[in-house]
Amino acid sequence: MLLLVAGIACSGAEHASAGRAGASGAWDALFPTLGNGGYDVSHYNLTIDYIPDTNRLKGSAVITARATQDLRRFNLDFAGLKVLAATVNGANARPTRNKNELTLTPARVIEKGETFKAAVEYGGTPRTLEDSDGAVEGWIETDDGATALGEPTGSMTWFPGNHHPSDKATYDIAVTVPNDADGDPYDVVSNGELTKRENQGDHVTWRWNCREPMASYLVNVTVGYFDITKGRTSGGVPIYIAVDPDEAEGAEESEDLVSEVVDWASRRFGPYPFSSVGAIIDHLPDLGYALETQTKPYFGSAPDETLLVHELAHQWFGNSVTPRTWKDMWLNEGFATYAEWLWEEENGGRTARQTFESFNNGTHPESKGIWEFPPADPPSGGQVSDPPVYGRGAMALHRVRETVGDEDFFAILRAWTKQHRHGNADTAEFIALCEMTSGKKLSALFNTWLYEEGKPKGD
């Protein structure tokens, strides 16, 4: 499937003007085929027509990207749905499929440094994926619609893209849904801000814009019936909360709590990094997890206070500062878990040291399995959300805090979110920041808590 240049025969090295194929993966240690090489995406414009009654979807993805090499062809991660047409810079491109890899061969070589637009039209019934532990992701039907949950691989089930967290982009998402059999419109909630709601006879189009860069696993579209509440935090951040009526009783205090947590976290971790905040509280009680979808965390049922703190903390740790690789997930989950400890400590509950001890001695209900592997070295992709990444990751942060002192520790957290705002970062960069800020050598501490097998001795 090479784009051949007529009249040119090559032996040995390929002539530079012929371009090279972009890599079919980012070669992440845990998910080697996720992501792709040869280009960086800056923007996705997604247009979706969805019919809840039949779970049928028709989509268009216009991807704006910059070539990082001369590109003869390039790949997009895409699972299940049928490709109907593809263009690059307005000219027909040849699509081919191999499992979850969609390869586009444009009419001409894309030169290194060139910005280009790839457009893919597609349709069908989107997939729901099941992880090794039985959890589901991807496009998931609910009792009154559907939701799209992307961590770690699910986003490729409903739009083609460069689905690795290292390639963040901005998004415009337009979703058109029909009125139901009673003539009532469905609601559509997504990331960022609602820019327009257009009534078109028996259809409604909802247009959402996410102006800050976002990793694709954090993209969400949720279709259903919701009670919408709008407001602002005391710090002035716009709030948009969508609650399924079946969860209304348990979610009565959500708006006030979202505002309170965001204002608290802004003091602790630095300014809130996005232009709005909120939550989607759906009725999907068997989901078994919540997800920190950007600007509006998704909950399958009304969350308790601790879970809401955890998912909102991710807006700083994971969403704004996104891991460079999947092995760096402790920078998401360890930090969000430690935010729970801090919230409890500062609101009349256990101190962080007491919570640390309960994990260390196995009395905490979430401590089971935290010593199975080092938190910064999950042995497989299926274990990036296992207990060591959360609990032992938080314990590592507490040991840093006790070693450097509160003043330096919270300065480190604020510097981390400022230096890597809307970007990517890794564990080595966090260690370097801790050592630079505190003036202490911390390699032994981090090696013990992040990389060594088994329970550390002496703690």
C-alpha positions in Angstrom: 0.0 0.0 0.0 2.7 2.4 -1.0 2.2 5.6 -2.9 4.5 5.1 -5.9 6.0 7.9 -7.9 5.8 7.1 -11.6 9.1 6.9 -13.4 11.2 6.7 -10.3 12.9 3.5 -9.3 14.6 3.4 -5.9 17.1 1.0 -4.5 18.4 1.3 -1.0 17.3 4.4 0.9 14.0 6.0 -0.2 14.3 9.4 -1.9 13.3 12.0 0.7 10.5 13.5 -1.5 8.7 10.2 -1.6 8.0 10.6 2.1 7.7 7.9 4.7 4.8 6.1 6.4 3.9 7.4 9.8 4.3 4.9 12.6 1.2 2.8 13.4 1.6 3.4 17.1 3.2 5.7 19.7 5.0 2.6 21.0 3.9 3.3 24.5 5.3 0.6 26.8 1.8 -0.4 27.9 -0.3 0.4 24.8 2.2 0.2 21.9 -0.4 0.4 19.1 -2.4 3.4 20.6 -1.5 6.7 19.1 0.4 7.1 15.8 3.6 8.7 14.5 4.4 11.3 11.9 2.0 14.1 12.9 0.6 16.1 15.8 -3.1 16.9 16.0 -4.1 20.5 17.0 -7.9 20.3 16.6 -10.8 17.8 16.1 -14.1 19.0 14.6 -16.5 16.1 15.3 -20.0 16.1 13.8 -22.3 13.3 15.0 -25.8 12.2 14.1 -27.1 9.7 16.7 -30.4 7.8 17.0 -30.8 6.5 20.5 -33.6 4.1 19.6 -31.5 2.1 17.2 -28.0 3.0 18.6 -26.9 4.0 15.1 -24.3 6.7 14.6 -23.1 8.6 11.6 -20.1 10.8 12.0 -17.7 13.2 10.4 -14.2 13.9 11.9 -12.1 16.7 10.5 -8.7 16.5 12.0 -6.2 19.4 11.8 -2.6 18.3 12.2 1.0 19.2 11.5 3.3 16.7 9.8 6.5 16.0 11.8 8.0 14.2 8.8 7.4 13.9 5.1 4.2 11.7 5.2 3.4 9.3 2.4 0.6 7.8 4.5 -0.5 7.9 8.2 -2.6 6.1 10.6 -5.6 6.9 12.9 -6.8 4.7 15.7 -10.4 3.6 14.9 -12.4 0.6 15.9 -15.5 -0.9 14.5 -17.4 1.7 12.6 -17.4 1.6 8.8 -15.4 4.2 6.9 -17.6 5.8 4.1 -15.1 8.3 2.7 -11.8 10.1 3.4 -10.0 13.2 2.2 -6.8 15.0 2.9 -6.7 18.7 2.2 -9.9 18.3 0.2 -8.6 15.6 -2.2 -9.7 11.9 -1.9 -7.5 9.8 0.2 -7.3 6.0 0.1 -8.5 4.3 3.4 -7.4 0.9 4.4 -8.2 -1.0 7.7 -6.3 -3.5 9.8 -8.1 -4.2 13.1 -8.1 -0.9 15.0 -5.8 0.9 12.6 -7.2 3.1 9.8 -4.5 4.1 7.3 -5.0 7.1 5.0 -2.9 7.5 1.8 -3.3 11.0 0.5 -3.1 12.0 -3.1 0.3 13.6 -2.5 3.1 13.5 0.1 2.5 15.8 3.0 5.7 17.7 3.7 7.3 18.0 7.1 6.0 21.0 8.9 2.9 21.3 6.8 -0.5 21.8 8.4 -3.1 19.5 6.9 -6.8 18.5 7.3 -7.9 14.9 7.2 -11.6 14.3 7.0 -13.2 10.9 7.6 -16.9 10.1 7.1 -18.1 7.0 8.9 -21.1 5.2 10.4 -22.7 2.2 12.0 -23.3 0.8 15.5 -20.5 2.0 17.8 -18.8 -0.6 20.0 -18.7 -1.1 23.7 -15.4 -2.5 24.9 -14.8 -4.7 27.9 -11.6 -4.5 29.8 -9.7 -7.5 31.3 -11.4 -6.8 34.7 -14.9 -6.7 33.2 -15.2 -2.9 33.2 -16.8 -1.4 30.0 -15.7 1.6 28.0 -16.3 3.1 24.6 -19.8 3.9 23.4 -22.1 2.6 26.2 -25.9 2.6 25.9 -27.9 3.8 29.0 -31.5 3.5 29.8 -32.4 6.7 28.0 -29.5 7.3 25.6 -25.8 6.7 25.6 -22.4 7.9 26.9 -18.9 7.7 25.5 -16.1 6.9 28.0 -12.6 6.8 26.7 -10.1 5.6 29.3 -7.8 4.1 28.2 -8.9 3.0 24.6 -12.6 3.7 24.3 -12.5 6.9 22.3 -11.5 5.1 19.2 -14.9 3.4 19.1 -16.7 6.6 18.0 -14.2 8.8 16.3 -10.9 8.3 14.5 -7.8 10.0 16.0 -4.4 9.9 17.5 -5.5 8.3 20.7 -2.5 8.6 22.9 -2.5 11.1 25.9 0.7 12.7 24.6 -1.2 14.3 21.6 -3.7 16.7 23.1 -5.9 18.9 21.0 -8.9 21.3 21.1 -12.3 20.2 20.1 -15.6 21.3 18.5 -18.3 18.6 19.0 -21.7 18.9 17.3 -24.3 16.2 18.1 -27.7 15.9 16.4 -30.4 13.8 18.0 -34.0 13.3 17.0 -36.9 14.0 19.3 -38.2 10.8 21.0 -41.5 9.1 20.2 -43.4 11.5 22.4 -41.8 14.5 20.6 -39.5 15.4 23.5 -35.9 16.4 22.7 -32.9 14.6 24.0 -30.2 16.5 25.9 -26.6 16.2 24.8 -23.8 17.1 27.2 -20.1 17.3 26.3 -16.8 18.9 27.3 -16.3 22.6 27.5 -19.0 25.2 26.8 -22.3 24.9 25.0 -22.1 27.4 22.1 -25.4 26.8 20.4 -28.5 24.6 20.6 -30.4 24.5 17.3 -33.9 23.2 16.9 -34.5 21.7 13.4 -38.0 20.4 13.3 -37.9 17.0 14.8 -34.1 17.1 15.5 -31.9 19.2 17.8 -28.2 19.9 17.3 -26.1 20.7 20.4 -22.7 22.4 19.7 -19.9 22.2 22.3 -16.5 23.7 22.2 -13.5 22.8 24.4 -10.9 25.5 23.9 -8.2 24.1 26.1 -6.2 21.1 24.9 -7.6 17.7 25.9 -6.3 14.1 25.7 -8.7 12.0 23.7 -9.5 9.6 26.5 -11.1 12.5 28.4 -13.6 13.4 25.6 -17.2 12.6 26.5 -20.6 12.8 24.8 -23.6 11.9 26.8 -27.2 11.7 25.4 -30.3 11.4 27.6 -32.7 13.4 29.7 -31.2 15.7 32.3 -32.1 18.4 34.7 -29.6 21.2 33.9 -28.3 23.5 36.6 -26.0 26.5 35.8 -24.2 28.8 38.1 -20.7 30.0 39.1 -18.2 29.1 41.8 -17.5 31.8 44.3 -14.3 32.4 42.3 -16.3 33.1 39.2 -15.9 29.8 37.2 -19.1 28.9 35.2 -20.8 25.7 36.4 -22.9 23.3 34.2 -24.3 20.3 36.0 -26.5 17.7 34.2 -28.4 15.3 36.5 -30.5 12.4 35.4 -33.9 12.7 37.1 -33.5 9.2 38.6 -30.5 10.5 40.5 -31.9 13.9 41.5 -32.4 13.0 45.2 -28.8 12.0 45.8 -27.4 14.9 43.8 -29.1 17.7 45.6 -26.0 19.2 47.0 -23.8 18.7 43.9 -23.7 22.3 42.7 -22.7 23.7 46.1 -20.1 21.0 46.5 -18.6 21.4 43.1 -18.2 25.1 43.8 -16.7 24.5 47.2 -14.2 21.8 46.0 -13.1 23.9 43.0 -12.4 26.9 45.2 -10.6 24.8 47.8 -8.5 23.1 45.1 -7.6 26.4 43.5 -6.1 27.5 46.7 -4.2 24.3 47.2 -3.1 23.4 43.6 -3.2 26.7 41.7 -5.8 28.4 39.6 -8.6 26.3 38.1 -7.2 25.4 34.6 -10.3 25.5 32.5 -13.0 27.9 31.4 -15.8 26.0 33.0 -16.6 23.2 35.4 -19.4 20.9 36.2 -20.5 17.3 36.3 -22.6 14.7 34.5 -24.6 12.6 36.9 -26.2 9.9 34.8 -28.2 6.8 35.7 -25.9 3.9 34.9 -25.5 2.3 38.4 -23.7 -0.9 37.1 -20.9 1.1 35.5 -18.6 0.6 38.6 -16.5 3.7 38.1 -16.5 7.4 37.6 -14.3 9.2 35.0 -12.6 12.6 35.1 -13.9 13.7 31.7 -12.5 17.2 31.1 -14.5 20.0 32.7 -17.4 17.7 33.5 -16.6 14.5 35.4 -18.9 11.6 34.5 -20.7 9.7 37.3 -23.0 6.7 36.7 -24.9 7.6 39.8 -24.9 10.4 42.4 -21.4 10.6 43.8 -20.4 10.9 47.4 -18.3 13.8 48.6 -15.0 11.9 48.4 -15.6 10.7 44.8 -16.5 14.2 43.7 -13.3 15.5 45.2 -11.2 12.8 43.5 -12.7 13.5 40.0 -12.5 17.3 40.3 -8.9 17.1 41.5 -8.2 15.3 38.2 -8.9 18.6 36.4 -5.5 19.7 37.6 -3.8 16.3 37.8 -4.4 14.3 34.6 -6.5 16.7 32.6 -4.5 19.9 32.6 -1.2 18.2 33.4 -1.5 15.0 31.4 0.8 12.0 31.7 3.3 11.7 28.8 3.0 7.9 28.9 0.5 5.4 30.4 3.1 4.3 33.0 2.9 7.8 34.4 -0.7 7.3 35.5 0.2 7.5 39.2 0.6 11.2 38.5 -3.1 11.2 37.8 -4.5 8.8 40.3 -2.0 9.1 43.2 -2.5 12.9 43.1 -6.3 12.7 43.0 -6.3 10.1 45.8 -4.0 12.3 47.9 -6.4 15.2 47.2 -9.1 13.1 49.0 -6.8 12.8 52.0 -6.1 16.5 52.1 -9.8 17.3 51.8 -10.6 15.0 54.7 -7.7 16.4 56.8 -8.9 20.0 56.2 -12.5 19.3 56.9 -12.4 17.8 60.3 -11.6 14.2 59.4 -8.5 12.0 59.7 -5.1 13.6 59.1 -3.3 12.5 56.0 -0.8 10.7 58.2 -3.6 8.7 59.8 -4.9 7.8 56.3 -1.4 6.8 55.3 -1.2 4.5 58.3 -4.5 2.9 57.5 -3.2 2.0 54.0 0.1 0.9 55.4 -1.4 -1.5 57.9 -4.1 -2.7 55.6 -7.1 -1.4 57.6 -8.3 1.1 55.0 -11.0 -0.4 52.8 -9.1 0.6 49.6 -5.8 -0.8 50.7 -6.2 -4.3 49.3 -3.7 -5.0 46.6 -1.6 -1.9 46.9 1.7 -3.8 47.2 1.1 -5.9 44.0 3.5 -3.8 41.9 5.3 -0.5 42.0 2.9 2.4 41.1 5.2 4.0 38.5 5.7 0.6 36.8 2.4 -1.1 36.0 3.2 -4.5 34.4 0.4 -4.2 31.8 -2.1 -1.8 30.3 -4.9 -3.6 32.1 -3.4 -2.6 35.4 -3.0 1.2 35.0 -6.1 1.6 37.2 -5.2 -0.9 39.9 -4.8 -0.1 43.6 -1.0 0.5 43.7 -1.4 3.4 41.2 -4.0 5.0 43.5 -3.2 4.2 47.1 0.6 3.6 47.0 0.9 6.6 44.6 -0.8 8.8 47.3 1.5 7.3 50.0 4.5 8.3 47.9 3.3 11.9 47.9 2.7 11.8 51.6 6.3 10.7 52.2 7.5 13.5 50.0 5.4 15.9 52.0 6.8 14.7 55.3 10.4 14.8 54.0 10.3 18.3 52.4 7.7 20.0 54.8 4.4 21.5 54.0 5.7 24.8 52.7 7.8 23.2 50.0 5.3 20.4 49.3 2.4 22.7 48.4 4.8 25.0 46.5 5.7 21.9 44.5 2.1 21.1 43.7 1.4 24.7 42.6 4.6 24.8 40.5 3.7 21.5 38.9 0.3 22.6 37.7 1.7 26.0 36.5 4.7 24.7 34.6 2.8 22.0 32.8 -0.6 23.7 32.4 -2.4 22.2 29.4 0.7 20.0 28.6 2.2 16.6 29.3 4.7 15.6 32.0 6.3 12.5 33.4 7.6 11.1 36.6 11.3 12.2 36.1 10.1 15.8 35.7 8.2 15.6 38.9 11.1 14.2 40.8 13.4 16.9 39.4 10.9 19.6 40.5 10.7 18.1 44.0 14.5 18.1 44.4 14.9 21.6 42.9 12.2 23.1 45.2 13.3 21.4 48.4 17.0 21.4 47.8 17.0 17.7 48.9 18.2 14.5 47.2 15.0 12.4 46.9 16.0 9.6 44.6 16.1 7.0 47.3 12.6 8.0 48.5 11.1 7.9 45.0 12.9 4.6 44.1 11.5 3.0 47.2 7.9 4.2 46.8 7.6 4.3 43.0 9.8 1.5 41.6 10.7 -1.1 44.2 8.7 -4.3 44.5 6.8 -5.0 47.8 6.0 -3.1 50.9 8.7 -0.6 51.8 10.5 -1.4 55.1 10.5 1.0 58.0 7.3 2.9 57.2 
